[in-house]
Amino acid sequence: MSKINDVMQLRADPTPAEWNDVVNKPPHYNQGGMEAIDYIKQQLGEGIVDYCEGNVLKYLHRWRYKNGLQDLQKAQWYLNKMVKEQEELE
């Protein structure tokens, strides 16, 4: 649990750059000191890999029609997260 507490402590006092990073740390996903992805992982357990895969597909599907490069960056973020989570499972 101390690892989770360390992450929560780090994110409880974001820098101005973190508040403006809509790909890696969207401010609306970091309310109450815990980032949404951490809460989702806590709830889904190993299902976080499938959740990330779904988001990769979503952002790749819509990038040309909605947010362009930002959606590609979000797809990349979720793919990186998916790889990290799968590595932890193996």
N, CA, C and O atoms as a GROMACS GRO file, in nm:
protein
  360
    1MET      N    1   0.080  -0.120   0.000
    1MET     CA    2   0.000   0.000   0.000
    1MET      C    3   0.085   0.127   0.000
    1MET      O    4   0.037   0.232  -0.043
    2SER      N    5   0.208   0.120   0.047
    2SER     CA    6   0.288   0.241   0.053
    2SER      C    7   0.316   0.295  -0.087
    2SER      O    8   0.329   0.416  -0.104
    3LYS      N    9   0.326   0.208  -0.186
    3LYS     CA   10   0.348   0.254  -0.323
    3LYS      C   11   0.230   0.340  -0.370
    3LYS      O   12   0.250   0.445  -0.431
    4ILE      N   13   0.108   0.297  -0.341
    4ILE     CA   14  -0.010   0.374  -0.377
    4ILE      C   15  -0.010   0.508  -0.302
    4ILE      O   16  -0.041   0.611  -0.361
    5ASN      N   17   0.025   0.505  -0.175
    5ASN     CA   18   0.030   0.629  -0.098
    5ASN      C   19   0.135   0.725  -0.154
    5ASN      O   20   0.112   0.846  -0.157
    6ASP      N   21   0.250   0.672  -0.198
    6ASP     CA   22   0.353   0.757  -0.258
    6ASP      C   23   0.301   0.822  -0.384
    6ASP      O   24   0.324   0.941  -0.406
    7VAL      N   25   0.230   0.747  -0.468
    7VAL     CA   26   0.173   0.801  -0.592
    7VAL      C   27   0.070   0.908  -0.559
    7VAL      O   28   0.068   1.014  -0.620
    8MET      N   29  -0.016   0.879  -0.462
    8MET     CA   30  -0.119   0.976  -0.424
    8MET      C   31  -0.055   1.104  -0.371
    8MET      O   32  -0.102   1.213  -0.401
    9GLN      N   33   0.050   1.092  -0.291
    9GLN     CA   34   0.118   1.208  -0.236
    9GLN      C   35   0.179   1.292  -0.348
    9GLN      O   36   0.168   1.414  -0.348
   10LEU      N   37   0.243   1.225  -0.443
   10LEU     CA   38   0.305   1.295  -0.555
   10LEU      C   39   0.201   1.372  -0.635
   10LEU      O   40   0.226   1.486  -0.673
   11ARG      N   41   0.087   1.313  -0.660
   11ARG     CA   42  -0.013   1.376  -0.744
   11ARG      C   43  -0.101   1.474  -0.668
   11ARG      O   44  -0.179   1.547  -0.730
   12ALA      N   45  -0.091   1.478  -0.538
   12ALA     CA   46  -0.173   1.570  -0.461
   12ALA      C   47  -0.128   1.714  -0.477
   12ALA      O   48  -0.204   1.807  -0.448
   13ASP      N   49  -0.005   1.734  -0.523
   13ASP     CA   50   0.047   1.869  -0.540
   13ASP      C   51   0.106   1.883  -0.680
   13ASP      O   52   0.228   1.889  -0.694
   14PRO      N   53   0.022   1.887  -0.784
   14PRO     CA   54   0.073   1.889  -0.921
   14PRO      C   55   0.141   2.021  -0.956
   14PRO      O   56   0.106   2.127  -0.903
   15THR      N   57   0.237   2.012  -1.045
   15THR     CA   58   0.305   2.131  -1.094
   15THR      C   59   0.217   2.196  -1.201
   15THR      O   60   0.125   2.131  -1.252
   16PRO      N   61   0.242   2.323  -1.236
   16PRO     CA   62   0.165   2.387  -1.343
   16PRO      C   63   0.173   2.309  -1.474
   16PRO      O   64   0.075   2.301  -1.548
   17ALA      N   65   0.292   2.252  -1.504
   17ALA     CA   66   0.305   2.173  -1.628
   17ALA      C   67   0.214   2.051  -1.625
   17ALA      O   68   0.154   2.016  -1.727
   18GLU      N   69   0.202   1.985  -1.508
   18GLU     CA   70   0.113   1.869  -1.497
   18GLU      C   71  -0.034   1.910  -1.518
   18GLU      O   72  -0.110   1.836  -1.578
   19TRP      N   73  -0.072   2.026  -1.468
   19TRP     CA   74  -0.210   2.070  -1.484
   19TRP      C   75  -0.243   2.097  -1.630
   19TRP      O   76  -0.359   2.086  -1.670
   20ASN      N   77  -0.142   2.131  -1.711
   20ASN     CA   78  -0.165   2.163  -1.851
   20ASN      C   79  -0.141   2.045  -1.945
   20ASN      O   80  -0.156   2.061  -2.066
   21ASP      N   81  -0.104   1.929  -1.893
   21ASP     CA   82  -0.075   1.812  -1.975
   21ASP      C   83  -0.202   1.728  -1.992
   21ASP      O   84  -0.231   1.643  -1.908
   22VAL      N   85  -0.275   1.753  -2.099
   22VAL     CA   86  -0.403   1.687  -2.119
   22VAL      C   87  -0.389   1.544  -2.166
   22VAL      O   88  -0.487   1.470  -2.169
   23VAL      N   89  -0.268   1.501  -2.203
   23VAL     CA   90  -0.246   1.362  -2.246
   23VAL      C   91  -0.205   1.276  -2.127
   23VAL      O   92  -0.268   1.173  -2.102
   24ASN      N   93  -0.102   1.316  -2.055
   24ASN     CA   94  -0.048   1.232  -1.949
   24ASN      C   95  -0.115   1.251  -1.813
   24ASN      O   96  -0.125   1.156  -1.736
   25LYS      N   97  -0.159   1.371  -1.784
   25LYS     CA   98  -0.221   1.398  -1.654
   25LYS      C   99  -0.332   1.501  -1.669
   25LYS      O  100  -0.317   1.615  -1.625
   26PRO      N  101  -0.443   1.462  -1.731
   26PRO     CA  102  -0.552   1.558  -1.745
   26PRO      C  103  -0.602   1.603  -1.607
   26PRO      O  104  -0.632   1.518  -1.523
   27PRO      N  105  -0.611   1.732  -1.584
   27PRO     CA  106  -0.650   1.778  -1.450
   27PRO      C  107  -0.788   1.729  -1.405
   27PRO      O  108  -0.810   1.710  -1.286
   28HIS      N  109  -0.879   1.709  -1.499
   28HIS     CA  110  -1.012   1.663  -1.461
   28HIS      C  111  -1.014   1.514  -1.423
   28HIS      O  112  -1.116   1.464  -1.376
   29TYR      N  113  -0.902   1.443  -1.443
   29TYR     CA  114  -0.891   1.303  -1.401
   29TYR      C  115  -0.811   1.288  -1.274
   29TYR      O  116  -0.775   1.176  -1.237
   30ASN      N  117  -0.783   1.397  -1.205
   30ASN     CA  118  -0.699   1.393  -1.087
   30ASN      C  119  -0.764   1.470  -0.972
   30ASN      O  120  -0.703   1.558  -0.913
   31GLN      N  121  -0.884   1.436  -0.943
   31GLN     CA  122  -0.955   1.502  -0.833
   31GLN      C  123  -0.942   1.418  -0.707
   31GLN      O  124  -0.947   1.295  -0.713
   32GLY      N  125  -0.926   1.482  -0.595
   32GLY     CA  126  -0.919   1.411  -0.468
   32GLY      C  127  -0.786   1.343  -0.443
   32GLY      O  128  -0.776   1.259  -0.354
   33GLY      N  129  -0.682   1.376  -0.519
   33GLY     CA  130  -0.550   1.321  -0.493
   33GLY      C  131  -0.522   1.188  -0.558
   33GLY      O  132  -0.409   1.139  -0.549
   34MET      N  133  -0.619   1.126  -0.622
   34MET     CA  134  -0.596   0.997  -0.688
   34MET      C  135  -0.638   1.010  -0.834
   34MET      O  136  -0.750   1.050  -0.863
   35GLU      N  137  -0.547   0.975  -0.923
   35GLU     CA  138  -0.577   0.984  -1.064
   35GLU      C  139  -0.679   0.876  -1.102
   35GLU      O  140  -0.677   0.766  -1.046
   36ALA      N  141  -0.765   0.907  -1.196
   36ALA     CA  142  -0.872   0.815  -1.236
   36ALA      C  143  -0.818   0.679  -1.278
   36ALA      O  144  -0.877   0.577  -1.242
   37ILE      N  145  -0.708   0.674  -1.354
   37ILE     CA  146  -0.655   0.546  -1.400
   37ILE      C  147  -0.614   0.458  -1.283
   37ILE      O  148  -0.626   0.336  -1.291
   38ASP      N  149  -0.566   0.518  -1.176
   38ASP     CA  150  -0.528   0.440  -1.057
   38ASP      C  151  -0.652   0.382  -0.989
   38ASP      O  152  -0.650   0.268  -0.942
   39TYR      N  153  -0.758   0.460  -0.983
   39TYR     CA  154  -0.882   0.411  -0.924
   39TYR      C  155  -0.941   0.298  -1.011
   39TYR      O  156  -0.988   0.197  -0.959
   40ILE      N  157  -0.937   0.317  -1.142
   40ILE     CA  158  -0.989   0.214  -1.233
   40ILE      C  159  -0.910   0.085  -1.217
   40ILE      O  160  -0.968  -0.023  -1.212
   41LYS      N  161  -0.777   0.096  -1.208
   41LYS     CA  162  -0.694  -0.024  -1.187
   41LYS      C  163  -0.730  -0.091  -1.055
   41LYS      O  164  -0.738  -0.213  -1.047
   42GLN      N  165  -0.750  -0.011  -0.953
   42GLN     CA  166  -0.786  -0.065  -0.822
   42GLN      C  167  -0.916  -0.145  -0.831
   42GLN      O  168  -0.929  -0.249  -0.767
   43GLN      N  169  -1.011  -0.098  -0.910
   43GLN     CA  170  -1.140  -0.164  -0.922
   43GLN      C  171  -1.136  -0.285  -1.016
   43GLN      O  172  -1.203  -0.385  -0.991
   44LEU      N  173  -1.057  -0.275  -1.125
   44LEU     CA  174  -1.058  -0.380  -1.227
   44LEU      C  175  -0.952  -0.488  -1.207
   44LEU      O  176  -0.965  -0.598  -1.261
   45GLY      N  177  -0.850  -0.458  -1.132
   45GLY     CA  178  -0.741  -0.554  -1.116
   45GLY      C  179  -0.677  -0.584  -1.250
   45GLY      O  180  -0.637  -0.492  -1.321
   46GLU      N  181  -0.667  -0.713  -1.285
   46GLU     CA  182  -0.606  -0.752  -1.412
   46GLU      C  183  -0.683  -0.701  -1.533
   46GLU      O  184  -0.629  -0.694  -1.643
   47GLY      N  185  -0.809  -0.665  -1.514
   47GLY     CA  186  -0.891  -0.611  -1.622
   47GLY      C  187  -0.842  -0.477  -1.674
   47GLY      O  188  -0.892  -0.428  -1.776
   48ILE      N  189  -0.746  -0.417  -1.606
   48ILE     CA  190  -0.692  -0.289  -1.652
   48ILE      C  191  -0.629  -0.303  -1.790
   48ILE      O  192  -0.630  -0.208  -1.868
   49VAL      N  193  -0.574  -0.420  -1.821
   49VAL     CA  194  -0.513  -0.443  -1.953
   49VAL      C  195  -0.619  -0.431  -2.062
   49VAL      O  196  -0.597  -0.367  -2.164
   50ASP      N  197  -0.734  -0.492  -2.040
   50ASP     CA  198  -0.843  -0.485  -2.137
   50ASP      C  199  -0.898  -0.342  -2.148
   50ASP      O  200  -0.931  -0.295  -2.256
   51TYR      N  201  -0.906  -0.274  -2.036
   51TYR     CA  202  -0.951  -0.136  -2.035
   51TYR      C  203  -0.858  -0.049  -2.121
   51TYR      O  204  -0.905   0.032  -2.202
   52CYS      N  205  -0.729  -0.067  -2.103
   52CYS     CA  206  -0.632   0.010  -2.182
   52CYS      C  207  -0.643  -0.024  -2.330
   52CYS      O  208  -0.637   0.065  -2.414
   53GLU      N  209  -0.660  -0.150  -2.362
   53GLU     CA  210  -0.675  -0.190  -2.502
   53GLU      C  211  -0.796  -0.124  -2.565
   53GLU      O  212  -0.790  -0.077  -2.678
   54GLY      N  213  -0.906  -0.119  -2.493
   54GLY     CA  214  -1.025  -0.052  -2.543
   54GLY      C  215  -1.001   0.095  -2.572
   54GLY      O  216  -1.051   0.149  -2.671
   55ASN      N  217  -0.926   0.160  -2.485
   55ASN     CA  218  -0.896   0.302  -2.506
   55ASN      C  219  -0.802   0.323  -2.623
   55ASN      O  220  -0.816   0.421  -2.697
   56VAL      N  221  -0.706   0.233  -2.642
   56VAL     CA  222  -0.619   0.242  -2.760
   56VAL      C  223  -0.704   0.237  -2.886
   56VAL      O  224  -0.688   0.319  -2.976
   57LEU      N  225  -0.796   0.140  -2.892
   57LEU     CA  226  -0.883   0.127  -3.009
   57LEU      C  227  -0.969   0.251  -3.029
   57LEU      O  228  -0.986   0.298  -3.142
   58LYS      N  229  -1.024   0.303  -2.921
   58LYS     CA  230  -1.108   0.423  -2.930
   58LYS      C  231  -1.032   0.540  -2.989
   58LYS      O  232  -1.079   0.604  -3.083
   59TYR      N  233  -0.915   0.570  -2.934
   59TYR     CA  234  -0.840   0.687  -2.980
   59TYR      C  235  -0.786   0.668  -3.122
   59TYR      O  236  -0.780   0.765  -3.198
   60LEU      N  237  -0.748   0.545  -3.158
   60LEU     CA  238  -0.703   0.522  -3.296
   60LEU      C  239  -0.819   0.535  -3.394
   60LEU      O  240  -0.800   0.580  -3.507
   61HIS      N  241  -0.936   0.496  -3.353
   61HIS     CA  242  -1.053   0.504  -3.440
   61HIS      C  243  -1.093   0.649  -3.469
   61HIS      O  244  -1.134   0.681  -3.580
   62ARG      N  245  -1.081   0.735  -3.370
   62ARG     CA  246  -1.137   0.870  -3.387
   62ARG      C  247  -1.036   0.980  -3.418
   62ARG      O  248  -1.078   1.094  -3.443
   63TRP      N  249  -0.907   0.951  -3.419
   63TRP     CA  250  -0.807   1.058  -3.425
   63TRP      C  251  -0.822   1.149  -3.546
   63TRP      O  252  -0.798   1.269  -3.535
   64ARG      N  253  -0.860   1.095  -3.661
   64ARG     CA  254  -0.872   1.178  -3.782
   64ARG      C  255  -0.993   1.272  -3.775
   64ARG      O  256  -0.996   1.375  -3.843
   65TYR      N  257  -1.091   1.236  -3.695
   65TYR     CA  258  -1.218   1.310  -3.695
   65TYR      C  259  -1.238   1.398  -3.573
   65TYR      O  260  -1.327   1.484  -3.572
   66LYS      N  261  -1.157   1.379  -3.470
   66LYS     CA  262  -1.185   1.454  -3.348
   66LYS      C  263  -1.066   1.540  -3.305
   66LYS      O  264  -1.066   1.661  -3.330
   67ASN      N  265  -0.966   1.481  -3.243
   67ASN     CA  266  -0.859   1.562  -3.182
   67ASN      C  267  -0.721   1.540  -3.246
   67ASN      O  268  -0.621   1.583  -3.189
   68GLY      N  269  -0.714   1.476  -3.360
   68GLY     CA  270  -0.589   1.462  -3.433
   68GLY      C  271  -0.475   1.405  -3.351
   68GLY      O  272  -0.488   1.300  -3.289
   69LEU      N  273  -0.363   1.476  -3.353
   69LEU     CA  274  -0.241   1.431  -3.287
   69LEU      C  275  -0.264   1.401  -3.139
   69LEU      O  276  -0.207   1.305  -3.087
   70GLN      N  277  -0.345   1.480  -3.072
   70GLN     CA  278  -0.370   1.456  -2.929
   70GLN      C  279  -0.431   1.317  -2.907
   70GLN      O  280  -0.394   1.249  -2.811
   71ASP      N  281  -0.521   1.274  -2.993
   71ASP     CA  282  -0.578   1.139  -2.980
   71ASP      C  283  -0.474   1.032  -3.006
   71ASP      O  284  -0.475   0.928  -2.941
   72LEU      N  285  -0.383   1.055  -3.101
   72LEU     CA  286  -0.275   0.959  -3.124
   72LEU      C  287  -0.184   0.950  -3.002
   72LEU      O  288  -0.138   0.841  -2.966
   73GLN      N  289  -0.158   1.063  -2.938
   73GLN     CA  290  -0.077   1.063  -2.817
   73GLN      C  291  -0.148   0.990  -2.703
   73GLN      O  292  -0.084   0.920  -2.625
   74LYS      N  293  -0.278   1.006  -2.695
   74LYS     CA  294  -0.354   0.934  -2.591
   74LYS      C  295  -0.353   0.784  -2.619
   74LYS      O  296  -0.340   0.704  -2.526
   75ALA      N  297  -0.367   0.746  -2.745
   75ALA     CA  298  -0.359   0.603  -2.781
   75ALA      C  299  -0.223   0.547  -2.742
   75ALA      O  300  -0.213   0.437  -2.689
   76GLN      N  301  -0.120   0.623  -2.767
   76GLN     CA  302   0.015   0.581  -2.732
   76GLN      C  303   0.030   0.568  -2.580
   76GLN      O  304   0.092   0.473  -2.531
   77TRP      N  305  -0.026   0.663  -2.506
   77TRP     CA  306  -0.020   0.658  -2.360
   77TRP      C  307  -0.085   0.530  -2.308
   77TRP      O  308  -0.030   0.461  -2.224
   78TYR      N  309  -0.206   0.500  -2.361
   78TYR     CA  310  -0.276   0.380  -2.316
   78TYR      C  311  -0.204   0.253  -2.360
   78TYR      O  312  -0.207   0.154  -2.287
   79LEU      N  313  -0.141   0.253  -2.476
   79LEU     CA  314  -0.064   0.136  -2.518
   79LEU      C  315   0.056   0.116  -2.426
   79LEU      O  316   0.084   0.003  -2.386
   80ASN      N  317   0.125   0.223  -2.392
   80ASN     CA  318   0.238   0.213  -2.299
   80ASN      C  319   0.191   0.161  -2.163
   80ASN      O  320   0.257   0.076  -2.102
   81LYS      N  321   0.078   0.210  -2.116
   81LYS     CA  322   0.022   0.165  -1.989
   81LYS      C  323  -0.016   0.018  -1.997
   81LYS      O  324   0.006  -0.058  -1.903
   82MET      N  325  -0.074  -0.023  -2.109
   82MET     CA  326  -0.114  -0.161  -2.129
   82MET      C  327   0.007  -0.254  -2.123
   82MET      O  328   0.002  -0.358  -2.059
   83VAL      N  329   0.116  -0.214  -2.190
   83VAL     CA  330   0.239  -0.294  -2.189
   83VAL      C  331   0.294  -0.306  -2.046
   83VAL      O  332   0.331  -0.414  -2.002
   84LYS      N  333   0.298  -0.193  -1.976
   84LYS     CA  334   0.348  -0.193  -1.839
   84LYS      C  335   0.266  -0.286  -1.748
   84LYS      O  336   0.321  -0.364  -1.671
   85GLU      N  337   0.134  -0.275  -1.760
   85GLU     CA  338   0.047  -0.358  -1.676
   85GLU      C  339   0.061  -0.507  -1.711
   85GLU      O  340   0.061  -0.592  -1.622
   86GLN      N  341   0.074  -0.537  -1.840
   86GLN     CA  342   0.090  -0.677  -1.881
   86GLN      C  343   0.223  -0.732  -1.834
   86GLN      O  344   0.232  -0.848  -1.792
   87GLU      N  345   0.328  -0.650  -1.839
   87GLU     CA  346   0.459  -0.694  -1.789
   87GLU      C  347   0.452  -0.728  -1.640
   87GLU      O  348   0.516  -0.823  -1.594
   88GLU      N  349   0.376  -0.650  -1.565
   88GLU     CA  350   0.362  -0.676  -1.422
   88GLU      C  351   0.287  -0.806  -1.395
   88GLU      O  352   0.309  -0.870  -1.291
   89LEU      N  353   0.200  -0.847  -1.486
   89LEU     CA  354   0.124  -0.970  -1.470
   89LEU      C  355   0.206  -1.095  -1.502
   89LEU      O  356   0.178  -1.204  -1.452
   90GLU      N  357   0.305  -1.078  -1.587
   90GLU     CA  358   0.383  -1.194  -1.633
   90GLU      C  359   0.498  -1.228  -1.541
   90GLU      O  360   0.572  -1.322  -1.567
   0.00000   0.00000   0.00000
